[in-house]
Amino acid sequence: MNEIEWFSAHVKSPIKHRRDVYKDCVAKDMLDSGHTYPNMRPKIFMRMNAEIYLGGTVEIEEVASLIPLAKRGAIEERIYLTSGEFAQELGTSQQTANRRLQMLEERGFIERTGSPRRQQVILTEKGAAKMKDLFFTLYNIFSKSENEITIRGRLITGMGEGKYYISQQGYRNQFIQKLGFSLYPGTFNLKLDDNNLARFNAAIEKLTFIPIEGFKTEDRSFGAVKAYKAKVGNKIDGAIIIPYRTHHDENIVEIVAPTYLRKALAVNEGDAIDVTIYG
């Protein structure tokens, strides 16, 4: 076993300050397979622990420290917090708790006012985004299937271009052939909030799309489209379409189906609609 392997196997708490790691390892004079490294040069310990520290431990500290603040409501409003309360939440000393708060503030994840004994803390946009990233990561890990995602959006009226485009025979023929239904002449548009947009963007690249090829007519050319099978409102089969070129904002999702969805779902402008996308 070389020095790097020995270090990785025996340093149980990479969150410690690099100097503490060196001190602990030397003091304990750890053994492995008959080899000892009590005389390892401090620079080697410091370099290796810095690599571990910068390679992921800092992020673990950030997330572990933000979670109890978020649970107490600091995403929405300023909360009162003492260092003793925060230390109890983290299961650490007050000194460590104060250091964590200082780290979060220096990295722009929180804002705080007052004294350490009684301070007000709120997550910044950056801190809230960190929590959202954690949520979506865990959601994707534990979701029931890697081949589907359910999003929610609010019904909005489109720009009227959808009817023109999907009325083109070059598109309609491909939808009948590849998706098994004839298109109702119009799109059903949903506006996603930030949470659903982030989930949609994180999942859509993992799903398999059905390619709808571009084509030319005598007058102009029409671009290619990605189509994803979907179930709208938990009951009507359709497809989400993503043109390679679009005039829509990123948070607008276009849906096509064989029927007039507003009437079939009995929904109105602004209503929330669930859509499950398959791939």
C-alpha positions as CSV (number, residue, x, y, z in Angstrom):
1,M,0.0,0.0,0.0
2,N,1.4,3.4,-1.0
3,E,1.0,6.6,0.9
4,I,-2.0,7.8,-1.0
5,E,-3.9,4.6,-0.5
6,W,-3.0,4.5,3.2
7,F,-4.2,8.1,3.6
8,S,-7.5,7.4,1.9
9,A,-8.1,4.3,3.9
10,H,-7.4,5.8,7.3
11,V,-8.5,9.4,7.3
12,K,-12.1,9.0,8.5
13,S,-13.1,12.7,8.6
14,P,-11.8,14.6,5.5
15,I,-13.9,17.6,6.7
16,K,-11.3,18.3,9.3
17,H,-8.8,21.1,8.6
18,R,-5.8,19.8,6.7
19,R,-3.4,20.5,9.6
20,D,-5.6,18.6,12.0
21,V,-5.6,15.6,9.6
22,Y,-1.8,15.6,9.6
23,K,-1.6,15.9,13.4
24,D,-4.2,13.1,14.0
25,C,-2.5,10.7,11.5
26,V,0.9,11.2,13.0
27,A,-0.3,11.1,16.6
28,K,-2.1,7.8,16.1
29,D,0.7,6.2,14.2
30,M,-1.7,4.1,12.3
31,L,-0.7,0.7,11.0
32,D,-1.7,-1.2,7.9
33,S,-0.1,-4.4,6.6
34,G,2.9,-3.8,8.7
35,H,3.6,-0.3,7.1
36,T,3.7,2.9,9.1
37,Y,3.9,6.4,7.8
38,P,4.4,8.6,10.9
39,N,7.2,10.5,9.3
40,M,5.3,11.4,6.1
41,R,6.2,14.9,5.2
42,P,3.6,17.5,6.3
43,K,3.4,18.9,2.8
44,I,2.3,15.5,1.4
45,F,-0.5,15.3,4.0
46,M,-1.5,18.9,3.4
47,R,-1.5,18.4,-0.4
48,M,-3.6,15.2,-0.3
49,N,-6.1,16.6,2.2
50,A,-6.4,19.8,0.1
51,E,-7.3,17.7,-2.9
52,I,-10.0,15.8,-1.0
53,Y,-11.2,19.1,0.6
54,L,-11.5,21.0,-2.7
55,G,-12.7,17.9,-4.6
56,G,-16.0,17.6,-2.8
57,T,-15.9,17.8,0.9
58,V,-16.5,21.6,0.9
59,E,-19.7,20.9,-1.1
60,I,-20.8,18.3,1.4
61,E,-20.3,20.8,4.2
62,E,-22.3,23.4,2.4
63,V,-25.3,21.1,1.8
64,A,-25.2,19.6,5.3
65,S,-25.2,23.1,6.7
66,L,-27.9,24.5,4.5
67,I,-30.4,21.7,5.1
68,P,-31.2,22.6,8.8
69,L,-31.5,26.2,7.9
70,A,-33.9,25.4,5.0
71,K,-35.9,23.1,7.3
72,R,-36.4,26.0,9.7
73,G,-37.9,28.1,6.9
74,A,-34.8,30.2,6.0
75,I,-35.6,29.8,2.3
76,E,-38.7,32.0,2.6
77,E,-37.9,34.4,5.4
78,R,-35.3,35.5,7.9
79,I,-35.1,33.2,11.0
80,Y,-33.7,33.8,14.4
81,L,-30.8,31.4,15.2
82,T,-28.3,31.1,18.0
83,S,-24.9,29.3,17.5
84,G,-26.0,26.9,20.2
85,E,-29.2,26.0,18.3
86,F,-27.3,25.6,15.0
87,A,-24.6,23.4,16.7
88,Q,-27.4,21.2,18.1
89,E,-28.9,20.8,14.6
90,L,-25.5,19.9,13.1
91,G,-24.4,17.7,16.0
92,T,-21.2,19.7,16.3
93,S,-19.5,22.2,18.7
94,Q,-20.5,25.8,18.8
95,Q,-17.2,26.7,17.3
96,T,-17.7,24.5,14.4
97,A,-21.3,25.8,13.9
98,N,-20.0,29.4,13.8
99,R,-17.3,28.4,11.3
100,R,-20.0,26.8,9.1
101,L,-22.1,29.9,9.2
102,Q,-19.2,32.0,8.3
103,M,-18.3,29.7,5.4
104,L,-21.9,29.9,4.1
105,E,-21.9,33.6,4.3
106,E,-18.5,34.0,2.6
107,R,-19.6,31.8,-0.3
108,G,-22.8,33.7,-0.8
109,F,-25.2,31.1,0.3
110,I,-26.7,33.0,3.3
111,E,-27.1,36.5,4.6
112,R,-27.1,37.1,8.3
113,T,-27.5,40.1,10.7
114,G,-27.1,40.5,14.4
115,S,-24.6,38.9,16.8
116,P,-23.6,35.2,16.9
117,R,-25.6,34.8,20.1
118,R,-28.8,35.9,18.4
119,Q,-28.7,36.4,14.7
120,Q,-31.1,36.4,11.8
121,V,-30.3,34.2,8.8
122,I,-31.9,33.8,5.4
123,L,-30.8,31.8,2.3
124,T,-29.8,33.8,-0.7
125,E,-30.9,32.9,-4.2
126,K,-27.7,31.0,-4.5
127,G,-28.4,29.1,-1.3
128,A,-32.0,28.3,-2.4
129,A,-30.7,27.1,-5.8
130,K,-28.3,24.8,-4.0
131,M,-31.2,23.2,-2.1
132,K,-33.2,22.9,-5.3
133,D,-30.3,21.1,-7.0
134,L,-30.2,18.7,-4.1
135,F,-33.9,18.1,-4.4
136,F,-33.8,17.4,-8.1
137,T,-30.8,15.2,-7.8
138,L,-32.6,13.1,-5.1
139,Y,-35.8,13.1,-7.0
140,N,-34.1,11.7,-10.1
141,I,-32.4,9.0,-8.0
142,F,-35.6,7.9,-6.3
143,S,-38.2,8.5,-9.0
144,K,-40.2,5.5,-9.9
145,S,-38.7,5.2,-13.3
146,E,-35.7,6.5,-15.2
147,N,-37.8,6.5,-18.3
148,E,-40.4,9.0,-17.3
149,I,-41.0,12.3,-15.6
150,T,-44.1,14.1,-14.5
151,I,-44.2,17.9,-14.6
152,R,-46.8,20.5,-13.9
153,G,-47.5,23.7,-15.9
154,R,-50.2,26.3,-16.2
155,L,-52.2,26.6,-19.4
156,I,-51.5,29.6,-21.5
157,T,-52.5,30.8,-24.9
158,G,-49.8,30.5,-27.5
159,M,-48.8,32.8,-30.3
160,G,-51.0,31.0,-32.9
161,E,-48.0,29.7,-34.9
162,G,-48.5,26.1,-33.7
163,K,-51.6,25.6,-35.8
164,Y,-49.8,26.7,-39.0
165,Y,-46.9,24.4,-38.5
166,I,-48.6,21.2,-37.4
167,S,-51.1,21.6,-40.2
168,Q,-48.3,20.9,-42.6
169,Q,-48.7,17.5,-44.3
170,G,-45.0,16.8,-43.9
171,Y,-45.4,16.8,-40.1
172,R,-48.8,15.2,-40.0
173,N,-47.7,12.2,-42.0
174,Q,-44.8,11.6,-39.7
175,F,-46.9,11.8,-36.6
176,I,-49.4,9.3,-37.9
177,Q,-46.6,7.0,-38.9
178,K,-44.3,7.4,-35.8
179,L,-46.8,8.2,-33.0
180,G,-49.9,6.6,-34.2
181,F,-52.3,9.5,-34.2
182,S,-53.4,12.4,-36.4
183,L,-52.8,15.8,-35.0
184,Y,-55.5,18.2,-33.8
185,P,-54.6,21.5,-35.6
186,G,-53.2,23.4,-32.7
187,T,-50.8,23.2,-29.7
188,F,-51.6,23.0,-26.0
189,N,-49.1,25.2,-24.3
190,L,-48.0,25.1,-20.6
191,K,-45.8,27.5,-18.7
192,L,-43.5,25.9,-16.2
193,D,-42.3,27.5,-13.0
194,D,-38.6,27.4,-12.0
195,N,-38.9,24.1,-10.1
196,N,-40.7,22.3,-12.9
197,L,-38.4,23.8,-15.6
198,A,-35.3,22.6,-13.8
199,R,-36.8,19.1,-13.4
200,F,-37.8,19.1,-17.1
201,N,-34.3,20.2,-18.3
202,A,-32.6,17.7,-16.0
203,A,-34.7,14.8,-17.2
204,I,-35.4,15.4,-20.8
205,E,-31.9,14.7,-22.1
206,K,-32.1,11.2,-20.6
207,L,-35.4,10.3,-22.3
208,T,-35.5,8.9,-25.8
209,F,-37.2,11.1,-28.4
210,I,-38.9,10.3,-31.7
211,P,-37.3,12.2,-34.5
212,I,-39.6,14.2,-36.7
213,E,-37.6,15.1,-39.8
214,G,-37.5,18.5,-41.4
215,F,-38.8,18.9,-45.0
216,K,-39.2,21.4,-47.8
217,T,-42.2,22.7,-49.7
218,E,-42.3,24.9,-52.8
219,D,-42.5,27.9,-50.6
220,R,-40.1,27.2,-47.7
221,S,-38.3,24.7,-45.5
222,F,-39.6,23.4,-42.1
223,G,-37.2,22.3,-39.3
224,A,-36.8,19.0,-37.5
225,V,-38.6,18.4,-34.2
226,K,-38.0,16.2,-31.2
227,A,-41.2,14.4,-30.1
228,Y,-41.6,12.7,-26.7
229,K,-44.6,10.6,-25.9
230,A,-46.7,12.0,-23.1
231,K,-49.9,11.6,-21.2
232,V,-51.7,14.8,-20.6
233,G,-53.9,15.4,-17.5
234,N,-53.3,11.7,-16.6
235,K,-55.7,10.5,-19.3
236,I,-55.0,11.6,-22.8
237,D,-52.1,10.4,-25.0
238,G,-50.2,13.0,-26.9
239,A,-46.6,14.3,-27.3
240,I,-44.4,17.1,-26.2
241,I,-42.7,18.6,-29.2
242,I,-39.4,20.5,-29.1
243,P,-38.4,22.2,-32.3
244,Y,-34.7,22.6,-33.0
245,R,-35.6,26.2,-33.7
246,T,-38.3,27.9,-31.7
247,H,-39.6,31.4,-30.9
248,H,-41.0,30.3,-27.5
249,D,-39.4,31.1,-24.2
250,E,-37.5,28.2,-22.5
251,N,-40.2,27.7,-19.9
252,I,-43.0,27.1,-22.5
253,V,-43.8,23.5,-23.3
254,E,-45.8,22.7,-26.5
255,I,-48.0,19.6,-26.5
256,V,-49.9,18.0,-29.4
257,A,-52.6,15.4,-29.3
258,P,-55.3,13.8,-31.5
259,T,-58.0,15.9,-29.8
260,Y,-58.8,19.4,-28.6
261,L,-57.3,19.2,-25.2
262,R,-58.9,22.3,-23.6
263,K,-62.3,20.7,-24.2
264,A,-61.4,17.1,-23.5
265,L,-59.8,18.1,-20.1
266,A,-62.3,20.8,-19.4
267,V,-59.6,23.3,-18.5
268,N,-59.2,27.0,-18.8
269,E,-56.4,29.6,-19.0
270,G,-54.2,29.5,-16.0
271,D,-55.3,26.0,-14.8
272,A,-52.5,23.6,-13.6
273,I,-52.0,20.5,-15.7
274,D,-49.9,17.5,-15.0
275,V,-48.0,15.9,-17.9
276,T,-46.1,12.6,-17.8
277,I,-43.4,12.3,-20.4
278,Y,-42.1,8.9,-21.5
279,G,-38.9,8.0,-23.3
